[in-house]
Amino acid sequence: MASFTWYLQGTSPTTIGATDILQFAKATFDSPITITEYQDTTHVESSTGVDLSTGNSPKNSKYLTSSTVSIDGGSSEALSGVSTSNCPVKINFSHGTSVITYDAIFYSYDGTTTTVAPVGVTFQAAEQGDASWTNAEGSTSAVTIANHSTPATSHDYFLLVSASPESVGEKTDFSVRIELTYS
């Protein structure tokens, strides 16, 4: 049987459960980001509002320009030079038998219709090794993820993510998603 497990990487990975939220914040958990700025921290929030990534020192990738990023508040660096260990999001796809994966994409959407962009937020994403960010809003604007053509029971995907509010208030019509084909 196929399954996905999502992690926020850091000192130790924090599993992002089905009802958890990947929270983008200013300096600390629950601190609001200024409109048109990108987050300074990333956290895993439980469905009851608890910071599950406390003690993890979670990784953060902040969009700076179309080809640069700040990792954990550091100076500007080329997006293409970020290591897998510095990518905040790791998604593991596992299957009971060895499979290959292809046509994988990653994007944000409004939480209801996959082709519709999230409401009130700009979302940038990149796969580890990409030279530029993708404004990954809706499935038609997704980040294309490299095929995994070696059969295996486990495949890992490493992603950089960054979000910027376009208006004041909590963004509830904002989800992220990965899709792939396997055989």
Phi, psi and omega in degrees: 000141181274144176207155176246140170232127182256143179226146164259114184284154179183213176306315170223146184291142174258122178289135177260105182284170184301329181257003179278166182238134170276108186260127174261129185221170176288248186276327184223169177309134177071005178273132186289147177270138177293141179307137180072001173260162177256161186295151175258343179218157177229139184221167170250120180253132177287168178295345178259008174090011181270141176281102181283346182266008177302133180085350181273342189048062187298146177291152176219136175240115183255123176299129175247305176220178183301342182229010180231161185213154169247122178263122177053037178081008179284182180289169181297135175219159179295132179304320184294345182265002183286130180282163178299325181291341178262002174279125183298319186255127173240127177242126178254128173253124179234154181214150182295336176236161180294130180223163169256157176236148180203168181056033180280140176222156179223135184197169172254159178202180186283002179089353181236304183247118189296337180275352184262130180297155175298156183267123172079017181214142172261130184237125177247141178213158178205147171276147178309130181098345178296147180273341180215154177289156172242131173284087191270072182244104184092151185298336180281353179239025187290157169286129176275127182259139182301143176295147172251095189269359174265121181301135179201162177271353182216131179229131180251140177236131183245124187231144171257137183223144179208139184227146179224126179288144177260350181206168180286145174113161179294141182260103183260344178261060188209109178228160174239154188208147171240142175228147175203166174244143178222154176207000000 
